[in-house]
Amino acid sequence: MADSEQSKVIRCMKANALTLSTVSAVVMGGFMGAILKSSKTSWTERERMYVQFPGELFLKMLKCLIVPLLVSSIVSAIGGLDLSLSKKVGYRSIAYYCATTSLAVMEGIILVCTIRPGVGHESARDNPTGNFSKTTLTTDTLMDLTRNMFPDNIMRATMYQYQTKLVQDPSKPIEEWKMDGNWVVGSNVLGLVFFSIAMGIAIACKGKAGKPLLQVFDSLGEVIMMITTWVIWISPFGIFFLVAEKIIEMKSLSDTIGQLGLYFITVLLGLMIHGFILLPAMYTFFVREWPFRFTANMGQAIATAFGTASSNASLPVSMQCLEEKNKIDPRISRFVMPIGATINMDGTALYEAVAAIFIAQVRGRDLGMGDILAISVAATLAAIGAAGTPQAGLVTMVWCWILWVCHLMM
């Protein structure tokens, strides 16, 4: 019996090795950062750069995978739809996925704007971006968002995005400041996602003629996911140095820990509301039955998803539970589930929206309605492009945090 219990513990640790190593890296990085911070009264920017360098390489590898991962995932998911045979099921599925993902983003935005976990950080309160007119910034942001959705050059969209800047003229009111539109470095992910959606729909409509091109994107997606897996497995190493550098950079460790704690609570609260209230309520409303039996029959799939943290890994078990225990028509489950495993990332969308606004709050940036709308669209599209593998949302999170938020704060 003892050997059996010991083998179970070993198997559990092996199955969750990545999660355990990541958590350990965060803890050890925090300790290392605290030790380094206490060893000197002040650290120069160059010294912090040396500490952060391995983590910087890790982030560069992640950002390198953003474009091929998003494009291949979206084109494969949408291009695989059999629109000629299953238009009604396909349209309803996509409408449901988009609705639940959008609702998750809205929940996250409402919670983070209500709880405001990032408020209280004084280091960025003198941010000059707060001096601009909210109306002007909202209009410019929405127009830039629309421009980036429809790139005029798909190759340039992989490297640049369009941004309108206001050229200050103290002699004139802010409404008459000159607008300078230019291209800033950074992938135009919104444009790439919309182009990928259009290509996926076109491939699905062409049927047999589009199959060869679809196979190209399927193969590309599998190869990129293999590379992503390699990068994710070295994430503890990169996270260790990133956390250590951030600890050194912190002016008040207690304030930062308090903010991160509130951020953690905000995300968990949003996930609980979405998973235990909203989705069961939708099931009850549309099916006219209580969701308890259906959920109990999916227990094996839920346990597999929790243990693997992967939509793709739990997909076969989920389909088996649907077909054998909940008596769902295999033609429905085998059509809907693979698409949902790729584009129905409600949790990813929620925490990415919360993270973006949280960082804005920490940096003292007061977001207008246009900024919040832009973040919600970006988080929704980033979640759609996230692959159903362990920690694949980390790739789109890098974009949603670094690319989009820093773009809004320039």
ABEGO torsion letter per residue (X at the ends): XAAAAAAAAAAAAAAAAAAAAAAAAAAAAAAAAAAAAAABABBBAAAAAAAAAAAAAAAAAAAAAAAAAAAAAAAAAAAABBAAAAAAAAAAAAAAAAAAAAAAAAAAAAAAAAAGAABGBAAAAABAAAABBAAAAAAAAAAAAAAAABBABAAAAAABBBBBBBBBBAABBAAABBBBBBBBBEBBAAAAAAAAAAAAAAAAAAEAAAAAAAAAAAAAAAAAAAAAAAAAAAAAAAAAAAAAAAAAABABAAAAAAAAAAAAAAAAAAAAAAAAAAAAAAAAAAAGBBAAAAAAAAAAAAAAAAAAGBAAAAAAAAAAAAAAAAGBBAAAAAAAAAAAAAABBAAAAAAAAAAAAAAAAAAGBBBBAAAAAAAAAAAAAAAAABBBBBGAAAAAAAAAAAAAAAAAAX
